[in-house]
Amino acid sequence: MDVRIVVTQVAREISLEIADDEREAVKARIEEALLGKLEVLWLKDKRGRDVAVASSKIAYVEIGSSEGERRMGFGS
């Protein structure tokens, strides 16, 4: 699944690809962060990177499925 986190006062968003079987756990952690129960939201992507975001700086989060997504591009 794809997770996009938009942080206040930052031009770029944070994009992560997370295992689909972690969807509900990730949603629960995001909800805790948005409710102020966590000071820092930690997520781990499929490549093993740990990413931390200050909960107070999160503007919004989008969670989507990486399956069925149509991508267009050029190249081989």
C-alpha positions as CSV (number, residue, x, y, z in Angstrom):
1,M,0.0,0.0,0.0
2,D,1.1,3.6,-0.6
3,V,1.1,6.1,2.2
4,R,1.5,9.8,1.6
5,I,2.1,12.1,4.5
6,V,1.8,15.9,4.1
7,V,3.7,17.9,6.6
8,T,2.9,21.5,7.4
9,Q,5.3,24.2,6.1
10,V,7.1,21.7,3.9
11,A,6.8,21.7,0.1
12,R,7.3,18.0,-0.4
13,E,5.2,15.1,0.8
14,I,6.6,11.9,2.4
15,S,5.8,8.9,0.3
16,L,6.2,5.3,1.6
17,E,5.3,1.9,0.3
18,I,4.3,-0.3,3.2
19,A,3.3,-4.0,3.1
20,D,-0.4,-4.5,2.5
21,D,-0.8,-6.8,5.5
22,E,0.2,-3.9,7.8
23,R,-2.7,-1.7,6.6
24,E,-4.8,-1.8,9.8
25,A,-1.8,-1.4,12.2
26,V,-0.5,1.6,10.2
27,K,-4.0,3.2,10.2
28,A,-4.2,2.8,13.9
29,R,-0.8,4.4,14.5
30,I,-1.7,7.3,12.2
31,E,-4.9,7.8,14.0
32,E,-3.1,7.9,17.4
33,A,-0.7,10.4,16.1
34,L,-3.4,12.7,14.7
35,L,-5.3,12.4,18.0
36,G,-2.1,13.5,19.9
37,K,-1.5,10.2,21.6
38,L,1.9,9.9,20.0
39,E,4.5,12.7,19.8
40,V,6.3,11.0,16.9
41,L,4.8,8.8,14.2
42,W,7.3,6.1,13.2
43,L,6.7,4.0,10.1
44,K,8.8,1.3,8.4
45,D,8.6,0.9,4.6
46,K,9.1,-2.2,2.5
47,R,12.8,-1.5,2.1
48,G,13.3,-1.4,5.8
49,R,13.7,2.4,6.1
50,D,12.4,3.9,9.4
51,V,10.7,7.2,8.9
52,A,9.7,9.6,11.8
53,V,7.3,12.5,11.6
54,A,6.5,14.9,14.4
55,S,2.7,14.3,15.0
56,S,2.1,18.0,15.5
57,K,3.4,18.7,12.0
58,I,1.1,16.3,10.1
59,A,-1.3,18.2,7.8
60,Y,-3.0,15.0,6.4
61,V,-2.3,11.5,5.4
62,E,-3.5,9.5,2.3
63,I,-3.5,5.7,2.2
64,G,-4.0,4.0,-1.1
65,S,-3.6,0.6,-2.7
66,S,-0.6,0.1,-4.9
67,E,-2.6,-2.7,-6.8
68,G,-4.6,-1.7,-9.8
69,E,-3.0,1.7,-10.0
70,R,-2.4,2.8,-13.6
71,R,0.9,4.4,-14.2
72,M,2.0,6.1,-17.4
73,G,5.6,6.9,-18.3
74,F,8.3,6.8,-20.9
75,G,11.2,4.4,-21.1
76,S,11.8,0.8,-21.4
